[in-house]
Amino acid sequence: MDLTYTSEQQALRDSLSRYLDRTYTFDQRQELLRSDRPWSGDAWKHFTELGLTALPFDEEAGGIGGTMADIVAVGEILGEYLCVEPYVSCVVLAGQALRAATGSDPASRLLEAVIGGEAQVAFAHEEGAGTPAAAHVALTAREGAGGHRLTGRKELVLGAAQASAIVVTARLDGAARDPEGLALLLVDASAPGISFREYRTIDGRAAASVDLQDVPAQLLAQDATEVIEEIIANGIIALAAEAVGAMNALLRQTIEYAATRQQFGVPIGSFQVLAHRMANMKMAYLNARATLLHTTALAEAGTVSAVDTAVLKAQVARFGRTIFESAIQLHGGIGTTDELPIGHYAKRILAFEPMFGDPDFHLRAVGAAAGVPAR
Amino acid sequence: MNLDRDPALEAFRTEVAAFLDTAPTDAIREAGRRTTSAFAPFDQAMQWQRILNDKGWAAPGWPAEYGGTGWSLEQRYVFSEEYARRDLPPLLPNGLQMVGPLIIDKGTDEQKKRYLPGILSGADYWTQGYSEPGSGSDLASLRCSAVRDGDDYVINGSKIWTTLAHRANRMFMLVRTSTDGPKQAGITFLLLDRVDYPGMQIRPIVNLAGEEEQCEVFFEDVRVPASGRVGEENDGWAISKHLLTYERGASVTAPRMRRHLEQIRAAARTVPSPYGGNLADDPVFQRDLGEVAADVISFECVEKLIHSGHPMAKDPATPSMNKVLGSEITQRLTVLRTRVAGVGAVPRQLEAIEVGSGVEPLGSEFELTAMPWYLNSRATTIYAGTNEVQRDLVARTLGRR
């Protein structure tokens, strides 16, 4: 059993960190967020040069045949630097959806452009309450004379307004909660009937609500329940990696602060209540990272179950909260300001919590399956 | 990263399952179902250890040259999973997980030859003489003294929380051999090859569940051979710290926790929810069970990370973190057990829980064991160094304190 990164993965992490150390310090990032740009084009270009946009795709598709472990190895670093580039949404979510559309010309051309870093594609799935399962999708796709048309609304679509195309989860048949009748469709971002309401997420990412009124769409895959579930599972793992990266930074920075910040004539870390709180933070990080690495290894071996992903989703959110709430408390007043990275790490983890289902949803699923056979 | 399925592992699972299906006696199986703590009913646990040892499977964690199995981590998990699935009694940890590995690492050749076979076979049961009235988690404050006299040490004082001392035939203990310098510097580690030396007296203590599991041991001018000393005189603190790394995290425990979850959920299916349907389908219960289940699975991930030698596991805080996480999850599992058992957990059924008593329990076996398990588990966050002390130790690894 091996849960360590390979030397290649470690080398990739090191070179990504070196680049971000130079160009993506907290102050540089804050400046980027204050500008009108949705993210750093230079960073995206560098990600492409490092091969990150080609990472999860087969060599036949122009990719480099990486695995979930590669995505996680990179994701932890993106989380540590609070990157706002749409890596998970464009490469992991939309990219995997495009890959699922075998034999579809526009999809494979688009995938090539994603791999080459030339195109941004968004993934529109969320319809409220986290939309943790494919079956929850209600948005409808109707087949007419000229092809399919989409009507409905998608929320929290990361990178939507900057994308040239959007992959949409929709149903050809049935109603919400019906496990059948689901499909993946591709819409042009400038198609008639599509409108965006743009905003920034609390953790700095560009996102939008997307309203679709009778929008022409190209069918990528039907009977797509399993494909959508797999895309969601991979998205959860990739986002969890970013959150765990943020947790690592929070733990490190809080320990440093508690050792230097003096109150009552001594470092605050010498107070037992605070020391125990930091011990709990360290245990929370160990728990979250072990769960992430183990789930990743299962995904790589192709044996990850829905319960495994549900555990990861709930645990990273719960342990993440333990860590960031303690980090803010230990930093005192300054921890409640927007001036320190602490609160921004907190918001990265906080934004992860409701996406693809909140902890209560996933814990109920785990509880309903508890006593699952040992793997 | 690598977790590929291995066909050889599945063959191993079949071999383990076949043995565990046939080898235990009915009494051993009953003892497994009546286990309500880290310590299974004594007679059947020792009998079961003898059977396992005949097969060569009593000490999966030991080096192969000393009678261990030489199994991989994956094989150890398979063994633990099949073991837990059958509710077999866990082997008593003092010999196999604590003093045995210590003698392997730090004992003399003579001590290894003399003591390891009996530890492995279960012929000997070793009780642990560490704590004293007044010296619990602050172990270094212990006062029970040993004075060198010729080839012997003469011991005076007392020990407490000596698990199953009244059933033991051997004892490992810490004694004060010097009061000079720091308190840690005057402690010596001794192996006693009897517990019936003249001047030694053992008094069982009844616990909250009504069981006699713990004891107090009194020493009045007890002469024991100095050849039982492990390491140098006054070097016992380092020896015991080495042993603690086993006590706080050398075993594979997650499969047993998963078994708890299975049993809790199965029992919850038979319990009506006051809101209709059964408890297992109640959303609040599902969520609460899910929270503990998720923590069990995360703990399993931590355990595998530790045993697989991941860089994170080399942190000196790891044994303490493992102890805190494991004991607190165990307690929460026992809370869920009593919650599902409900009023069925309230009757005190000391006779019915006794293995082989033949006394019919009032309700199910689940109800019979729920409350003793809960009460017994209150000790898990106290023994082996309280969780508060463990958190101090974790915090100490964080940097300047």
Interface residues (C-beta under 8 A of the other chain):
Chain A: M1 D2 L3 T4 Y5 T6 T67 A69 I255 E256 A258 A259 P267 G269 S270 Q272 A275 H276 M278 A279 N280 K282 M283 L286 N287 A288 R289 A290 T291 L293 H294 T295 T296 A297 L298 E300 A301 T303 V307 D308 A310 V311 A314 Q315 R318 F319 D360 H362 L363 R364 A365 V366 G367 A368 A370 G371 V372 A374
Chain B: M1 N2 L3 D4 R5 S72 L73 E74 Y77 E81 R85 P255 R258 L261 E262 Q263 I264 R265 A266 A280 P283 F285 Q286 R287 D288 L289 G290 E291 A293 A294 D295 I297 S298 F299 E300 C301 V302 K304 L305 H307 S308 H310 P311 M312 A317 M321 V324 L325 E388 Q390 R391 D392 V394 A395 T397 L398 G399 R400 R401
